[in-house]
């Protein structure tokens, strides 16, 4: 009889339907852990971002070099400093045998959003192409280092 009474009482008492979820403290702990992990990973990631910009500048300078060599084969000389790299896309008035364009797209800016510096004749070769890096100034180290066609 007692067991029937317990079964009967269990059926009559309403069962609270508690939804399971995270407490505020648990959420704060997770956010703090994610923040700590981000503070450890972010500096390494952004360091590689700077190095990748320098590699991009070097690759673009090499592409310009190939296009400049094609220009020279056709015209017999490299573009002058005044003609600049635009001579690879648009025919200069003094280039009778120009058969360009020598680049498929417009002359890109360097990875930091500045124009490449082109000099012909160059101080280090027949021409010099320079990107002054993040700071836009000659010289520098790390991300501020220059990317040159002769190195």
Sine and cosine of phi, psi and omega as CSV:
sin_phi,cos_phi,sin_psi,cos_psi,sin_omega,cos_omega
0.00,0.00,-0.62,0.78,-0.01,-1.00
-0.90,0.43,-0.63,0.77,-0.02,-1.00
-0.93,0.37,-0.57,0.82,0.09,-1.00
-0.91,0.42,-0.61,0.79,0.01,-1.00
-0.90,0.44,-0.68,0.73,0.00,-1.00
-0.91,0.41,-0.68,0.74,0.03,-1.00
-0.89,0.46,-0.65,0.76,-0.02,-1.00
-0.91,0.41,-0.67,0.75,0.01,-1.00
-0.93,0.38,-0.59,0.80,-0.02,-1.00
-0.92,0.40,-0.55,0.83,-0.01,-1.00
-0.96,0.29,-0.60,0.80,-0.07,-1.00
-0.97,0.24,-0.52,0.85,-0.07,-1.00
-0.97,0.24,0.78,-0.63,-0.02,-1.00
-0.94,0.35,0.64,-0.77,0.03,-1.00
-1.00,-0.08,0.81,-0.59,0.02,-1.00
-0.97,0.26,0.79,-0.61,0.00,-1.00
-1.00,-0.04,1.00,-0.05,-0.03,-1.00
-1.00,0.03,0.82,-0.57,0.08,-1.00
-0.99,0.16,0.66,-0.75,0.00,-1.00
-1.00,0.01,0.58,-0.81,0.00,-1.00
-0.25,-0.97,-0.10,-0.99,0.00,-1.00
-0.99,-0.14,0.58,-0.82,0.07,-1.00
-0.99,0.11,0.24,-0.97,0.02,-1.00
-0.87,0.49,-0.63,0.77,-0.01,-1.00
-0.91,0.42,-0.67,0.74,0.03,-1.00
-0.88,0.47,-0.67,0.74,0.03,-1.00
-0.90,0.44,-0.66,0.75,0.02,-1.00
-0.89,0.45,-0.65,0.76,0.03,-1.00
-0.88,0.47,-0.69,0.72,0.01,-1.00
-0.89,0.45,-0.68,0.73,0.00,-1.00
-0.89,0.45,-0.65,0.76,0.02,-1.00
-0.91,0.42,-0.66,0.75,0.02,-1.00
-0.90,0.44,-0.69,0.72,0.02,-1.00
-0.89,0.45,-0.65,0.76,0.04,-1.00
-0.89,0.46,-0.66,0.75,0.04,-1.00
-0.90,0.43,-0.68,0.73,0.03,-1.00
-0.89,0.45,-0.66,0.75,0.02,-1.00
-0.90,0.44,-0.61,0.79,-0.01,-1.00
-0.93,0.36,-0.40,0.92,0.05,-1.00
-0.99,0.11,-0.60,0.80,-0.10,-1.00
-1.00,0.07,-0.61,0.79,-0.11,-0.99
-0.84,0.55,-0.72,0.69,0.00,-1.00
-0.87,0.49,-0.61,0.79,0.02,-1.00
-0.93,0.37,-0.63,0.78,0.00,-1.00
-0.91,0.41,-0.72,0.69,-0.03,-1.00
-0.95,0.33,-0.46,0.89,0.12,-0.99
-0.90,0.44,-0.63,0.78,0.04,-1.00
-0.95,0.31,-0.48,0.88,0.03,-1.00
-0.90,0.44,-0.68,0.73,0.04,-1.00
-0.90,0.44,-0.67,0.74,0.01,-1.00
-0.91,0.41,-0.58,0.81,0.00,-1.00
-0.94,0.35,-0.53,0.85,0.06,-1.00
-0.91,0.40,-0.63,0.78,0.04,-1.00
-0.92,0.39,-0.61,0.79,0.05,-1.00
-0.91,0.41,-0.62,0.79,0.05,-1.00
-0.89,0.45,-0.70,0.72,0.02,-1.00
-0.88,0.48,-0.68,0.73,0.00,-1.00
-0.89,0.45,-0.67,0.75,0.01,-1.00
-0.91,0.42,-0.65,0.76,0.02,-1.00
-0.91,0.40,-0.64,0.77,0.03,-1.00
-0.89,0.45,-0.63,0.78,0.05,-1.00
-0.91,0.41,-0.61,0.79,0.06,-1.00
-0.89,0.45,-0.68,0.73,0.07,-1.00
-0.87,0.50,-0.65,0.76,0.01,-1.00
-0.86,0.51,-0.69,0.73,0.03,-1.00
-0.90,0.43,-0.68,0.73,0.01,-1.00
-0.92,0.40,-0.63,0.78,0.03,-1.00
-0.90,0.43,-0.62,0.78,0.05,-1.00
-0.90,0.43,-0.64,0.77,0.06,-1.00
-0.90,0.44,-0.67,0.74,0.05,-1.00
-0.84,0.54,-0.72,0.69,-0.03,-1.00
-0.90,0.44,-0.64,0.77,0.03,-1.00
-0.88,0.48,-0.63,0.77,-0.03,-1.00
-0.98,0.19,-0.73,0.68,-0.16,-0.99
-1.00,-0.04,-0.46,0.89,-0.01,-1.00
0.99,-0.12,0.04,1.00,0.01,-1.00
-0.35,-0.93,0.24,-0.97,0.13,-0.99
-1.00,0.09,0.38,-0.93,0.08,-1.00
-0.87,0.50,0.56,-0.83,0.06,-1.00
-0.95,0.31,0.22,-0.98,0.05,-1.00
-0.86,0.52,-0.64,0.77,-0.01,-1.00
-0.91,0.41,-0.63,0.78,0.04,-1.00
-0.94,0.35,-0.60,0.80,0.07,-1.00
0.91,0.42,-0.21,-0.98,-0.01,-1.00
-0.94,0.35,-0.29,0.96,0.05,-1.00
-0.88,0.47,-0.37,0.93,0.04,-1.00
-0.90,0.43,-0.28,0.96,0.05,-1.00
-0.98,0.22,-0.31,0.95,-0.02,-1.00
-0.93,-0.37,-0.56,0.83,-0.06,-1.00
-0.82,-0.57,0.69,-0.73,-0.07,-1.00
-0.93,0.38,0.84,-0.54,0.13,-0.99
-0.95,0.31,0.48,-0.88,-0.04,-1.00
-0.90,0.44,-0.45,0.89,-0.05,-1.00
-1.00,-0.05,0.12,0.99,-0.05,-1.00
-0.95,-0.31,1.00,0.08,-0.07,-1.00
-0.89,0.46,-0.64,0.77,-0.11,-0.99
-0.99,-0.11,0.32,0.95,-0.02,-1.00
-0.87,0.49,0.76,-0.65,0.00,-1.00
-0.80,-0.60,0.50,0.87,-0.06,-1.00
-0.97,0.22,-0.21,-0.98,0.15,0.99
-0.96,0.27,0.51,-0.86,-0.06,-1.00
-0.99,-0.10,-0.13,0.99,0.11,-0.99
-0.82,-0.57,0.63,-0.77,-0.06,-1.00
-0.95,0.31,-0.38,0.92,-0.04,-1.00
-0.74,-0.67,0.08,-1.00,0.03,-1.00
-0.86,0.51,0.42,-0.91,0.01,-1.00
-0.89,0.45,0.87,-0.49,-0.02,-1.00
-0.97,0.22,0.38,-0.92,0.17,-0.99
-0.98,0.21,0.28,-0.96,0.07,-1.00
-0.94,0.34,0.19,-0.98,-0.07,-1.00
-0.86,0.50,-0.24,0.97,0.02,-1.00
-0.98,-0.18,0.14,0.99,0.11,-0.99
1.00,0.05,0.27,0.96,0.00,-1.00
-0.92,-0.38,0.34,-0.94,0.07,-1.00
-0.95,0.31,0.56,-0.83,0.14,-0.99
-0.95,0.32,0.54,-0.84,0.06,-1.00
-1.00,-0.08,0.81,-0.58,0.00,-1.00
-0.86,-0.51,0.76,-0.65,0.03,-1.00
-0.73,-0.68,0.76,-0.65,0.07,-1.00
-0.58,-0.81,0.89,-0.45,0.11,0.99
-0.97,0.26,0.48,-0.88,-0.02,-1.00
-1.00,-0.01,0.22,-0.98,0.06,-1.00
-0.99,0.13,-0.34,0.94,-0.09,-1.00
-0.88,-0.48,0.06,1.00,-0.02,-1.00
0.03,-1.00,-0.26,-0.97,0.02,-1.00
-0.91,0.40,-0.48,0.88,0.11,-0.99
-0.54,-0.84,0.39,-0.92,0.09,-1.00
-0.82,-0.57,0.70,-0.71,0.14,-0.99
-0.83,-0.56,0.76,-0.65,-0.12,-0.99
-0.71,-0.70,0.67,-0.74,0.26,-0.96
-0.89,-0.46,0.79,-0.61,-0.09,-1.00
-1.00,0.07,0.21,0.98,0.10,-0.99
0.97,0.23,-0.27,-0.96,-0.10,-1.00
-0.88,0.48,-0.67,0.74,-0.08,-1.00
-0.99,0.15,-0.23,0.97,0.02,-1.00
0.95,0.31,0.23,0.97,-0.03,-1.00
-0.88,-0.47,0.52,-0.85,0.06,-1.00
-0.86,0.51,0.57,-0.82,0.00,-1.00
0.99,0.15,-0.24,-0.97,0.04,-1.00
0.94,-0.35,0.19,-0.98,0.00,-1.00
-0.76,-0.65,0.32,-0.95,0.02,-1.00
0.89,0.45,-0.76,-0.65,0.00,-1.00
-0.93,0.36,-0.35,0.94,0.01,-1.00
-0.99,0.11,-0.10,1.00,-0.05,-1.00
-0.92,0.38,0.57,-0.82,0.05,-1.00
-0.96,0.29,0.50,-0.87,0.15,-0.99
-0.91,-0.43,0.86,-0.51,-0.14,-0.99
-0.86,-0.51,0.39,-0.92,0.02,-1.00
-0.97,0.26,-0.36,0.93,-0.07,-1.00
-1.00,-0.06,-0.03,1.00,0.00,-1.00
-0.95,-0.31,0.00,0.00,0.00,0.00
